[in-house]
Amino acid sequence: MTLRAAVLGHPIGHSKSPVLHRAAYSQLGAGLDYEAIDVTIDALPAFMAGVRADGRWRGLSVTMPLKGAMAAEVDEVRGVARQLGVINTVALETADATGNARARLIGYNTDVAGIVNALRYAGVAPKPSAAILGGGGTAAAAVAALKELGAPSATIFVRDTGRATEARAAAAAVGLELQVLPLAGAAAALAAADVVVSTLPPRAADPVAEELTRLQGVESGVLLDVAYDPWPSRIAAAWTAAGGKVVPGLEMLLYQAVEQVRLFTGLGGPVPAEVIDVMCDAVGVPRRVF
């Protein structure tokens, strides 16, 4: 029986997750097929009912706009996802290794680890001044990651200050002081931060990029842009031109996927180095050693 895993989202055609996961499962000889499936919020309950009924499923990667909605579809939430209320990973656990017993759906958030590892490699200073672009589910993970990195506070810039519910809840849960400000006119404040995490969809940060190109004499810090298609994004290009360091979103995607591979395959320990190597090669990310 070929086992199944997938990345869910809407739209989903741009996702690099299948490339990463397939490389890992091929190296492991896991016999696990991984695909990208377009699922809207409205269609999610019916899709998850199908997952429960099909004993071949072992895991789901969850991307926009499903990260908040998935919390209502799982049986248990573990780790930092319990604090955030935002799920990017669902692993299926069964009492019967053949998959015949009813599976329990367990929700996790591996985005936090992905952001932390990507920024640590970039050399983010201890207790950094921090900012976030966007206020959705990935922004909630960014809040938790910045707390783990030692940031005393963060400023979040959103198009609508009334729609940062997930990020606000995450900040309250992890104990990070958070200020919410409008996205318009944010460029100067962003350029002054030690670290910025952009969680906006592709091209949504283009107006900020335009503002950055008009700044003079600015030396920016580290920008992690989680949107990786197209690449380089306009904000990444503007950030580099302003003298800052850019961490591609593919690095975050890699590090969060490594933990998903461990969960989906039931590995008892860390993912082997040779598996991480082939995942890096699959998407052109250098192998990072901490």
Backbone bond lengths (Angstrom), bond angles and torsions (degrees), N, CA, C in turn:
res aa  C-N    CA-C-N  psi(-1)  N-CA   C-N-CA  omega(-1)  CA-C   N-CA-C  phi
1 M - - - 1.465 - - 1.530 109.95 -
2 T 1.330 116.76 123.40 1.461 120.54 176.49 1.517 109.02 -79.56
3 L 1.308 116.14 125.21 1.454 121.39 179.93 1.523 110.21 -81.48
4 R 1.349 116.00 160.18 1.458 120.60 -173.44 1.522 111.59 -124.23
5 A 1.332 114.42 147.49 1.460 123.24 168.71 1.519 106.34 -151.01
6 A 1.327 117.05 162.06 1.460 119.52 -176.71 1.511 110.52 -162.36
7 V 1.322 115.55 162.60 1.451 122.43 168.11 1.525 107.19 -105.57
8 L 1.336 116.26 132.13 1.455 123.20 -179.15 1.510 110.47 -111.61
9 G 1.320 117.24 141.30 1.452 121.51 175.74 1.509 110.01 175.16
10 H 1.337 115.46 178.68 1.467 120.97 178.57 1.530 109.31 -152.94
11 P 1.349 117.94 112.56 1.476 127.96 -4.00 1.527 110.42 -76.38
12 I 1.329 116.74 169.66 1.468 119.47 -174.03 1.524 112.95 -137.33
13 G 1.320 118.13 -5.49 1.457 120.76 -174.91 1.513 114.88 -61.19
14 H 1.345 117.44 -24.16 1.464 121.27 -177.19 1.525 112.91 -82.42
15 S 1.318 118.17 -10.22 1.471 121.05 -168.42 1.530 112.56 -63.08
16 K 1.326 115.19 137.15 1.467 122.48 174.43 1.530 111.73 -94.30
17 S 1.325 116.65 -1.20 1.465 119.39 -177.83 1.529 112.98 -58.62
18 P 1.334 119.65 -41.10 1.465 117.59 178.39 1.522 113.11 -59.03
19 V 1.319 118.02 -38.35 1.465 121.00 179.55 1.529 109.96 -63.03
20 L 1.323 116.84 -45.44 1.466 121.60 -179.66 1.530 111.47 -63.15
21 H 1.315 116.39 -51.15 1.455 120.56 -174.57 1.529 111.99 -68.56
22 R 1.310 117.22 -41.74 1.468 119.01 -179.74 1.526 111.13 -62.36
23 A 1.332 116.56 -38.69 1.466 119.64 177.50 1.528 110.38 -61.41
24 A 1.331 116.01 -42.42 1.469 120.47 -179.24 1.525 111.38 -65.27
25 Y 1.325 117.56 -46.63 1.464 120.16 -175.20 1.523 111.47 -71.25
26 S 1.327 116.66 -30.66 1.461 119.34 174.77 1.523 110.58 -65.01
27 Q 1.338 116.54 -44.05 1.462 121.11 179.70 1.523 110.91 -64.19
28 L 1.329 116.80 -37.89 1.461 121.77 -178.68 1.527 112.88 -80.29
29 G 1.327 116.93 -15.79 1.462 119.76 -174.02 1.516 111.54 64.04
30 A 1.338 115.83 39.83 1.463 121.14 -169.85 1.531 114.03 -81.59
31 G 1.327 118.83 -15.24 1.447 119.87 -177.50 1.509 112.88 62.79
32 L 1.339 115.83 38.06 1.458 121.60 -174.85 1.528 108.87 -123.34
33 D 1.341 116.47 120.32 1.463 121.93 179.37 1.531 109.75 -91.09
34 Y 1.337 116.36 138.36 1.467 121.19 -175.88 1.522 108.55 -129.71
35 E 1.336 116.36 130.61 1.460 120.97 -177.95 1.524 111.34 -136.65
36 A 1.331 116.08 170.40 1.457 122.22 174.18 1.519 108.52 -105.24
37 I 1.341 117.00 130.53 1.458 121.58 -176.92 1.528 108.95 -128.62
38 D 1.315 116.61 125.59 1.464 121.88 178.25 1.524 109.50 -79.06
39 V 1.324 115.83 116.53 1.465 122.20 -179.36 1.524 109.00 -134.82
40 T 1.324 117.26 127.34 1.460 121.51 176.30 1.529 109.80 -88.71
41 I 1.330 116.23 168.20 1.465 120.08 177.30 1.523 110.74 -59.51
42 D 1.338 117.53 -43.55 1.461 120.81 -178.73 1.524 111.94 -62.96
43 A 1.336 116.61 -33.58 1.467 120.49 -176.74 1.520 112.84 -86.51
44 L 1.337 117.87 -8.01 1.463 120.61 -172.88 1.530 113.94 -61.98
45 P 1.334 120.61 -46.68 1.473 118.72 -178.34 1.525 112.94 -57.45
46 A 1.325 117.87 -43.46 1.463 120.55 -179.60 1.524 110.52 -66.84
47 F 1.324 116.56 -38.47 1.463 119.08 178.95 1.519 110.62 -64.08
48 M 1.333 116.84 -43.41 1.460 119.88 -178.51 1.523 111.86 -68.37
49 A 1.321 117.48 -30.15 1.465 119.93 174.15 1.520 110.04 -62.83
50 G 1.328 116.17 -37.86 1.460 120.25 176.40 1.513 112.38 -66.76
51 V 1.326 116.55 -36.86 1.464 120.71 177.24 1.527 109.87 -61.79
52 R 1.319 116.36 -44.25 1.467 120.11 -179.73 1.529 111.69 -62.36
53 A 1.317 115.73 -31.93 1.457 119.59 -175.46 1.525 113.38 -84.39
54 D 1.322 117.32 -11.04 1.468 122.27 -175.33 1.522 109.28 -110.67
55 G 1.327 116.52 109.04 1.461 121.14 -175.43 1.514 115.39 -69.16
56 R 1.329 118.02 -1.44 1.463 120.00 -179.79 1.523 113.30 -82.89
57 W 1.333 118.14 -17.03 1.464 120.26 -174.04 1.521 111.84 -72.97
58 R 1.353 116.07 138.44 1.458 122.00 176.71 1.533 112.85 -123.60
59 G 1.333 118.29 -20.84 1.452 117.09 -179.68 1.514 113.27 -173.92
60 L 1.343 115.00 156.47 1.454 122.59 178.01 1.517 109.58 -134.38
61 S 1.317 116.09 131.27 1.456 122.02 166.81 1.525 106.19 -91.69
62 V 1.319 117.06 140.16 1.465 121.19 -172.75 1.518 109.50 -124.73
63 T 1.334 116.29 125.23 1.455 119.56 178.98 1.528 109.66 -125.57
64 M 1.344 116.36 -171.56 1.461 120.37 -175.31 1.527 110.55 -60.67
65 P 1.344 117.78 141.14 1.474 128.55 3.14 1.532 112.73 -104.06
66 L 1.317 118.06 32.23 1.462 122.01 -167.34 1.526 115.28 -99.66
67 K 1.329 118.84 -4.18 1.462 120.42 -169.62 1.528 113.45 -64.88
68 G 1.311 117.00 -34.91 1.455 119.43 176.93 1.521 111.95 -80.39
69 A 1.333 115.89 -41.34 1.468 120.66 -177.38 1.517 112.36 -65.60
70 M 1.323 117.87 -27.92 1.464 120.57 -177.08 1.525 112.12 -64.45
71 A 1.327 118.07 -23.41 1.465 120.54 -178.43 1.525 112.09 -59.23
72 A 1.327 117.04 -28.71 1.465 120.66 -179.39 1.527 112.51 -82.19
73 E 1.328 117.68 -6.92 1.457 121.52 -173.51 1.524 113.87 -105.04
74 V 1.329 117.97 -5.59 1.466 120.35 -175.99 1.525 110.80 -106.02
75 D 1.330 115.12 163.70 1.465 120.99 -179.48 1.519 112.65 -88.35
76 E 1.323 116.82 -25.95 1.460 121.48 -177.22 1.520 109.11 -154.38
77 V 1.316 116.60 146.08 1.459 122.15 176.24 1.518 108.07 -119.30
78 R 1.334 117.09 131.56 1.455 121.46 -175.83 1.527 111.61 -123.33
79 G 1.342 114.54 159.82 1.457 120.95 174.94 1.518 112.90 67.31
80 V 1.313 115.41 -150.71 1.459 121.07 -175.37 1.527 111.51 -64.95
81 A 1.321 117.93 -20.92 1.465 120.49 178.31 1.523 111.59 -60.53
82 R 1.333 117.50 -27.53 1.471 120.17 177.89 1.516 110.93 -65.79
83 Q 1.321 116.61 -36.76 1.465 120.34 177.81 1.518 111.75 -73.75
84 L 1.321 116.24 -38.33 1.457 120.15 -172.79 1.524 113.31 -84.51
85 G 1.339 117.17 -28.45 1.452 119.45 -173.76 1.518 112.38 68.83
86 V 1.318 116.34 20.38 1.469 122.85 -176.77 1.518 108.19 -128.95
87 I 1.327 117.23 125.89 1.459 122.90 -174.52 1.529 110.42 -117.85
88 N 1.323 116.92 128.92 1.465 120.08 173.40 1.532 111.70 -116.91
89 T 1.332 116.52 1.76 1.469 121.00 -176.19 1.522 109.44 -145.22
90 V 1.326 116.00 132.85 1.468 121.04 173.23 1.519 107.44 -126.22
91 A 1.314 116.36 121.44 1.466 121.92 175.55 1.521 108.34 -109.36
92 L 1.329 115.79 141.94 1.459 120.72 -179.66 1.517 110.15 -101.69
93 E 1.323 115.76 129.37 1.453 122.03 178.39 1.519 108.97 -116.12
94 T 1.319 116.64 133.73 1.462 120.93 177.05 1.521 109.63 -127.47
95 A 1.317 115.99 149.61 1.463 120.41 175.54 1.527 110.12 -75.77
96 D 1.322 115.94 -20.69 1.456 122.14 -177.54 1.516 109.03 -111.85
97 A 1.320 118.07 118.80 1.461 121.89 -176.18 1.523 112.50 -62.77
98 T 1.334 118.33 -18.85 1.462 120.76 179.03 1.520 111.88 -78.12
99 G 1.345 116.77 -10.15 1.462 120.15 -178.80 1.514 113.03 87.41
100 N 1.348 118.61 3.79 1.457 121.12 -176.79 1.525 112.46 -77.37
101 A 1.321 117.20 -29.31 1.463 119.75 178.10 1.530 109.57 -74.98
102 R 1.314 115.72 156.96 1.456 120.09 -179.88 1.527 109.74 -63.48
103 A 1.311 116.47 128.74 1.458 121.30 -179.20 1.526 111.03 -79.48
104 R 1.316 115.43 144.51 1.461 121.19 170.76 1.521 107.44 -100.93
105 L 1.323 116.44 134.75 1.457 122.16 -178.50 1.525 108.54 -96.50
106 I 1.337 116.10 119.85 1.463 121.92 -176.73 1.532 109.17 -112.22
107 G 1.322 116.39 124.78 1.459 121.51 -178.90 1.521 112.53 -94.84
108 Y 1.328 115.65 138.70 1.464 123.00 178.29 1.532 109.39 -135.09
109 N 1.320 115.57 169.05 1.463 120.60 169.05 1.519 108.95 -128.90
110 T 1.324 116.76 106.24 1.464 121.36 177.87 1.527 111.82 -96.98
111 D 1.348 117.02 -2.87 1.471 119.65 176.98 1.527 111.26 -61.67
112 V 1.331 116.33 -35.97 1.468 119.83 -178.33 1.526 110.11 -60.04
113 A 1.325 116.45 -49.06 1.469 120.18 177.91 1.521 111.09 -61.75
114 G 1.332 116.89 -37.49 1.453 120.08 179.00 1.511 112.69 -61.84
115 I 1.330 116.65 -43.71 1.465 121.31 179.61 1.525 110.73 -69.13
116 V 1.329 116.87 -44.99 1.466 120.67 -178.98 1.519 110.98 -58.94
117 N 1.322 117.68 -48.89 1.465 120.52 -177.33 1.525 112.02 -66.96
118 A 1.323 117.07 -39.64 1.459 119.80 178.88 1.530 111.23 -63.13
119 L 1.322 117.55 -40.78 1.462 120.59 -178.71 1.527 111.97 -77.25
120 R 1.314 117.44 -34.16 1.467 119.16 176.81 1.522 110.88 -62.01
121 Y 1.311 116.13 -42.09 1.466 117.88 178.57 1.529 110.78 -63.04
122 A 1.327 117.16 -33.96 1.465 121.03 -179.23 1.520 112.46 -72.09
123 G 1.323 117.62 -7.18 1.459 120.73 176.68 1.512 114.45 81.25
124 V 1.326 117.38 33.08 1.464 120.38 178.60 1.526 109.49 -60.92
125 A 1.317 115.65 133.76 1.461 121.11 -176.46 1.525 111.35 -67.57
126 P 1.346 117.62 153.13 1.466 120.19 174.82 1.528 110.73 -60.64
127 K 1.322 116.43 145.97 1.466 123.22 179.66 1.530 111.38 50.73
128 P 1.331 117.75 54.91 1.463 119.75 -175.59 1.525 112.82 -73.71
129 S 1.334 115.67 148.81 1.459 118.98 165.08 1.516 106.46 -73.23
130 A 1.337 117.01 137.03 1.461 119.37 -165.64 1.519 112.32 -138.21
131 A 1.336 114.42 149.65 1.460 121.70 176.05 1.514 109.33 -142.91
132 I 1.324 115.54 154.29 1.461 122.93 -179.55 1.516 108.08 -131.45
133 L 1.319 116.84 139.02 1.462 122.34 171.64 1.520 108.72 -103.79
134 G 1.328 116.93 125.29 1.460 120.79 -179.44 1.510 111.64 97.69
135 G 1.350 115.78 153.54 1.459 118.49 -173.63 1.511 115.61 -128.62
136 G 1.328 118.78 18.34 1.461 121.25 -176.20 1.512 114.07 -90.86
137 G 1.350 115.48 -150.85 1.451 121.02 -174.88 1.511 114.15 -64.36
138 T 1.336 117.47 -39.84 1.456 119.02 178.73 1.516 110.88 -70.49
139 A 1.331 117.26 -31.28 1.465 120.46 174.88 1.519 110.91 -63.70
140 A 1.338 117.33 -36.14 1.466 120.58 176.30 1.525 110.37 -61.86
141 A 1.336 116.62 -41.88 1.464 120.02 176.62 1.520 110.96 -64.73
142 A 1.334 116.98 -37.49 1.466 120.80 178.17 1.518 111.09 -63.14
143 V 1.326 117.20 -38.39 1.467 121.43 176.63 1.522 110.38 -58.53
144 A 1.330 116.58 -48.57 1.466 120.52 -179.67 1.525 111.21 -65.19
145 A 1.329 117.01 -37.74 1.469 120.66 179.43 1.514 111.33 -66.18
146 L 1.320 117.33 -42.52 1.464 120.60 179.51 1.523 111.06 -65.15
147 K 1.329 116.37 -36.23 1.463 119.56 175.04 1.523 110.18 -61.74
148 E 1.338 117.09 -43.65 1.459 121.35 179.58 1.529 111.32 -64.77
149 L 1.320 116.90 -31.62 1.462 121.44 179.38 1.534 112.70 -80.34
150 G 1.333 116.74 -3.93 1.455 120.22 175.13 1.512 116.06 96.83
151 A 1.318 117.85 8.18 1.463 119.63 178.23 1.529 109.89 -63.68
152 P 1.333 118.54 130.44 1.459 120.09 179.64 1.519 113.03 -75.74
153 S 1.331 116.53 -22.61 1.460 121.83 -178.96 1.524 108.14 -163.34
154 A 1.324 116.06 172.54 1.457 120.23 176.46 1.522 108.75 -150.05
155 T 1.315 115.15 152.35 1.460 121.91 172.57 1.518 107.66 -111.75
156 I 1.305 116.26 131.50 1.454 120.89 179.97 1.517 109.30 -112.96
157 F 1.323 115.61 131.70 1.461 121.80 -178.10 1.528 108.66 -111.77
158 V 1.339 116.17 123.77 1.461 121.54 -176.05 1.522 109.72 -134.80
159 R 1.325 114.88 156.00 1.463 119.43 179.17 1.522 111.12 -67.96
160 D 1.324 117.30 -34.34 1.462 122.64 179.00 1.525 107.86 -129.52
161 T 1.331 117.46 109.66 1.464 121.03 -174.81 1.530 112.94 -65.27
162 G 1.316 116.97 -13.02 1.457 120.06 177.40 1.520 112.99 -86.90
163 R 1.365 116.90 0.09 1.467 119.50 -175.38 1.532 111.35 -121.48
164 A 1.315 116.01 42.94 1.470 121.06 177.34 1.522 110.03 -115.78
165 T 1.333 115.98 34.15 1.464 121.21 -173.32 1.520 112.60 -58.44
166 E 1.332 117.13 -46.93 1.461 120.33 -176.49 1.521 111.87 -65.47
167 A 1.324 116.12 -41.13 1.462 119.65 179.13 1.526 111.33 -67.21
168 R 1.318 116.76 -41.17 1.469 120.22 177.85 1.535 110.70 -61.63
169 A 1.324 115.92 -44.84 1.465 120.02 -179.78 1.524 110.94 -63.30
170 A 1.330 116.16 -39.45 1.468 119.73 178.58 1.518 111.03 -64.24
171 A 1.323 117.30 -42.32 1.467 120.96 -179.74 1.529 110.65 -62.54
172 A 1.332 116.25 -41.18 1.464 119.55 178.25 1.526 110.89 -65.65
173 A 1.334 116.26 -37.10 1.468 120.39 -176.80 1.520 112.49 -69.77
174 V 1.338 116.93 -38.82 1.472 119.57 -175.96 1.526 112.40 -97.16
175 G 1.330 117.11 -6.85 1.461 120.27 177.46 1.513 114.30 79.84
176 L 1.327 117.02 39.06 1.466 121.27 177.01 1.522 109.24 -108.89
177 E 1.324 116.88 125.97 1.458 120.82 177.07 1.521 109.07 -65.44
178 L 1.328 117.11 129.31 1.457 121.46 -174.10 1.516 110.87 -131.24
179 Q 1.330 115.87 132.23 1.462 122.44 173.66 1.523 107.91 -113.78
180 V 1.327 117.40 132.10 1.460 122.04 -178.53 1.526 109.00 -109.41
181 L 1.335 116.11 123.38 1.467 122.21 -176.60 1.526 110.24 -131.62
182 P 1.346 117.31 160.15 1.471 120.44 177.98 1.527 111.38 -66.91
183 L 1.325 115.55 149.38 1.457 121.41 -179.87 1.528 111.86 -68.82
184 A 1.299 116.97 -35.90 1.465 120.65 -178.94 1.522 110.37 -62.08
185 G 1.321 116.57 131.55 1.459 121.68 178.57 1.511 114.53 78.15
186 A 1.339 117.89 17.35 1.466 121.10 -174.12 1.522 113.67 -84.92
187 A 1.334 118.74 -11.77 1.469 121.29 -167.59 1.521 113.58 -56.41
188 A 1.316 117.72 -45.88 1.469 120.23 -176.32 1.525 111.16 -63.27
189 A 1.337 116.80 -41.70 1.464 120.54 179.38 1.524 110.40 -66.89
190 L 1.322 117.72 -38.15 1.458 120.98 178.83 1.517 111.20 -64.09
191 A 1.330 115.75 -43.91 1.458 120.35 -177.90 1.522 112.17 -65.48
192 A 1.327 117.26 -22.83 1.461 120.80 -179.90 1.527 112.82 -85.90
193 A 1.337 117.62 -8.98 1.470 121.08 -176.95 1.522 110.95 -82.43
194 D 1.328 116.19 151.20 1.470 120.97 174.50 1.516 111.47 -69.33
195 V 1.334 116.12 -35.90 1.467 120.16 -178.36 1.523 109.52 -144.96
196 V 1.329 115.29 137.25 1.461 122.37 176.82 1.518 107.69 -128.14
197 V 1.331 116.26 133.74 1.464 121.45 174.39 1.525 107.60 -115.27
198 S 1.331 116.37 115.02 1.459 120.32 176.36 1.510 108.74 -94.33
199 T 1.332 116.10 118.29 1.463 121.83 179.44 1.522 110.98 -108.13
200 L 1.319 116.87 12.38 1.460 120.91 -177.94 1.525 111.32 -73.10
201 P 1.329 117.81 152.12 1.467 120.66 175.91 1.528 110.68 -63.64
202 P 1.337 117.60 165.21 1.462 120.62 179.24 1.529 112.02 -51.74
203 R 1.316 115.36 133.46 1.472 126.17 176.44 1.528 114.00 74.28
204 A 1.339 118.11 -9.96 1.461 119.34 -179.76 1.520 112.00 -68.16
205 A 1.352 117.22 -21.72 1.459 120.64 178.94 1.530 112.69 -91.64
206 D 1.333 117.91 6.45 1.461 120.70 -177.99 1.535 113.27 -58.28
207 P 1.339 120.13 -40.02 1.470 119.32 177.48 1.530 112.84 -60.96
208 V 1.335 116.82 -36.04 1.466 119.90 176.68 1.518 110.14 -67.09
209 A 1.326 116.40 -38.29 1.463 120.36 177.17 1.519 110.90 -59.71
210 E 1.318 115.79 -40.90 1.472 119.74 177.89 1.527 110.65 -61.62
211 E 1.327 116.90 -42.31 1.471 120.61 177.96 1.523 110.67 -63.17
212 L 1.326 117.26 -40.58 1.466 120.81 -178.92 1.522 111.76 -62.56
213 T 1.334 117.19 -37.28 1.474 119.93 -178.48 1.519 111.82 -66.98
214 R 1.336 116.75 -19.66 1.468 119.69 -179.30 1.533 112.75 -91.50
215 L 1.329 117.09 -8.10 1.457 119.70 178.60 1.523 110.43 -75.60
216 Q 1.308 116.05 146.02 1.459 121.22 -179.43 1.526 110.43 -117.92
217 G 1.322 116.00 139.12 1.462 120.68 173.33 1.511 114.05 64.54
218 V 1.331 117.94 34.14 1.461 121.78 -177.85 1.522 109.53 -106.02
219 E 1.329 116.55 133.14 1.468 121.12 171.93 1.517 107.79 -113.45
220 S 1.308 115.38 107.85 1.459 121.03 -173.74 1.519 111.67 -83.20
221 G 1.354 115.63 164.29 1.459 121.65 177.53 1.520 111.33 -88.95
222 V 1.332 116.38 -132.85 1.459 122.26 -177.11 1.525 109.68 -104.02
223 L 1.326 116.38 130.34 1.457 122.47 175.48 1.519 109.59 -113.75
224 L 1.329 117.14 124.74 1.453 122.54 168.28 1.522 107.08 -105.05
225 D 1.328 116.16 114.35 1.464 121.33 178.47 1.518 107.57 -104.96
226 V 1.336 116.68 108.16 1.457 119.69 -174.59 1.526 112.30 -70.96
227 A 1.330 118.40 -18.88 1.467 121.47 176.01 1.526 108.43 -79.28
228 Y 1.327 116.35 122.52 1.465 119.43 -173.57 1.527 113.57 -118.42
229 D 1.322 118.01 6.96 1.463 120.75 178.99 1.524 108.71 -142.49
230 P 1.352 118.87 113.09 1.478 127.26 4.92 1.527 111.25 -79.20
231 W 1.334 114.90 160.03 1.455 120.94 178.66 1.531 109.96 -136.62
232 P 1.348 117.43 136.43 1.463 126.19 0.66 1.525 111.45 -74.29
233 S 1.305 115.61 143.60 1.457 120.76 175.17 1.524 109.06 -69.35
234 R 1.303 116.40 164.19 1.474 119.50 -179.92 1.522 110.88 -64.56
235 I 1.344 117.06 -37.30 1.461 117.69 179.79 1.527 110.76 -70.41
236 A 1.338 117.72 -33.82 1.467 119.97 176.83 1.522 110.75 -64.82
237 A 1.325 116.37 -42.47 1.462 120.25 179.06 1.528 111.25 -65.33
238 A 1.321 116.76 -42.28 1.467 120.41 179.25 1.522 110.96 -66.46
239 W 1.335 116.30 -36.74 1.469 120.80 179.97 1.530 110.57 -64.94
240 T 1.320 115.57 -44.01 1.463 119.89 178.11 1.517 110.94 -62.45
241 A 1.330 116.64 -42.06 1.464 120.89 179.64 1.522 111.75 -63.96
242 A 1.331 116.28 -28.46 1.469 120.39 179.44 1.522 112.55 -83.14
243 G 1.334 116.74 0.52 1.461 120.22 176.64 1.504 115.09 98.65
244 G 1.343 118.14 7.45 1.455 121.00 -177.74 1.510 113.10 -93.49
245 K 1.327 115.89 172.23 1.461 123.11 178.19 1.516 108.82 -103.95
246 V 1.323 116.68 135.76 1.464 122.01 -178.36 1.523 110.37 -112.97
247 V 1.325 116.09 132.78 1.457 122.43 172.95 1.526 106.90 -106.83
248 P 1.339 118.16 116.36 1.469 120.16 -178.80 1.523 111.98 -64.26
249 G 1.326 115.02 146.15 1.452 119.90 178.44 1.514 113.80 -60.98
250 L 1.345 116.69 -22.93 1.461 119.30 178.08 1.523 112.04 -61.98
251 E 1.345 117.02 -28.59 1.470 118.77 178.70 1.525 110.47 -68.97
252 M 1.319 116.80 -43.09 1.463 119.12 175.45 1.521 110.70 -61.60
253 L 1.337 116.49 -43.73 1.458 120.77 179.82 1.522 110.85 -58.50
254 L 1.327 116.19 -42.13 1.468 120.75 179.11 1.518 111.19 -60.61
255 Y 1.333 117.19 -51.59 1.455 120.14 -173.46 1.524 112.47 -67.33
256 Q 1.345 117.87 -34.54 1.456 117.66 177.41 1.527 110.39 -74.24
257 A 1.343 117.14 -29.67 1.462 120.52 179.60 1.524 112.05 -70.80
258 V 1.318 117.67 -32.43 1.464 120.59 178.66 1.529 110.17 -57.93
259 E 1.320 116.90 -43.44 1.463 120.17 178.95 1.528 110.86 -68.68
260 Q 1.325 117.48 -35.34 1.459 119.83 176.81 1.528 111.38 -63.19
261 V 1.325 116.43 -41.21 1.463 120.33 177.87 1.523 110.34 -58.40
262 R 1.322 116.98 -42.49 1.468 120.56 178.75 1.523 110.73 -61.53
263 L 1.320 116.91 -42.88 1.457 120.93 -178.01 1.525 111.80 -70.82
264 F 1.313 118.03 -40.87 1.462 121.23 -175.35 1.532 112.10 -72.38
265 T 1.327 117.01 -29.11 1.467 120.37 -177.90 1.523 112.67 -96.53
266 G 1.336 116.94 -9.57 1.455 120.23 -179.81 1.510 113.40 71.54
267 L 1.326 117.41 26.92 1.465 120.30 177.67 1.525 109.94 -59.92
268 G 1.302 116.62 135.98 1.457 120.57 -179.21 1.512 113.99 -77.00
269 G 1.337 117.51 -17.82 1.460 121.80 -178.83 1.515 110.28 -135.66
270 P 1.333 117.03 -164.33 1.458 120.76 -179.41 1.533 112.01 -62.56
271 V 1.318 115.99 156.18 1.464 121.06 174.83 1.527 108.25 -66.57
272 P 1.338 118.46 129.57 1.467 120.39 -177.71 1.529 113.10 -58.27
273 A 1.334 115.78 148.22 1.467 121.34 -177.37 1.515 111.98 -57.91
274 E 1.337 117.23 -37.00 1.458 119.12 -178.08 1.521 112.05 -67.75
275 V 1.323 117.21 -26.74 1.464 120.88 175.87 1.530 109.81 -72.06
276 I 1.324 116.29 -44.13 1.462 119.89 177.46 1.526 110.18 -61.59
277 D 1.316 117.20 -37.28 1.471 121.08 178.81 1.523 111.35 -59.69
278 V 1.338 117.45 -45.75 1.464 118.81 -178.15 1.527 110.88 -71.06
279 M 1.328 117.39 -29.79 1.465 120.10 174.88 1.527 110.27 -65.64
280 C 1.325 116.51 -43.26 1.464 120.62 177.00 1.524 110.67 -59.44
281 D 1.329 115.16 -47.31 1.464 119.84 -179.13 1.523 111.80 -61.40
282 A 1.332 116.67 -34.96 1.463 121.07 -175.60 1.521 112.45 -63.32
283 V 1.342 116.85 -31.47 1.471 119.31 -177.79 1.530 112.47 -118.21
284 G 1.336 117.16 6.56 1.455 120.28 176.12 1.511 114.87 75.28
285 V 1.331 116.82 32.30 1.461 121.63 177.89 1.522 108.63 -102.64
286 P 1.350 119.13 130.87 1.474 120.09 178.17 1.519 111.17 -62.62
287 R 1.321 116.92 146.40 1.459 121.71 177.00 1.519 108.81 -70.66
288 R 1.332 116.36 127.46 1.456 121.68 -177.78 1.521 109.85 -105.37
289 V 1.318 116.69 136.25 1.462 122.04 177.60 1.528 106.96 -121.44
290 F 1.332 116.30 128.02 1.464 120.69 -178.97 1.535 110.01 -102.45
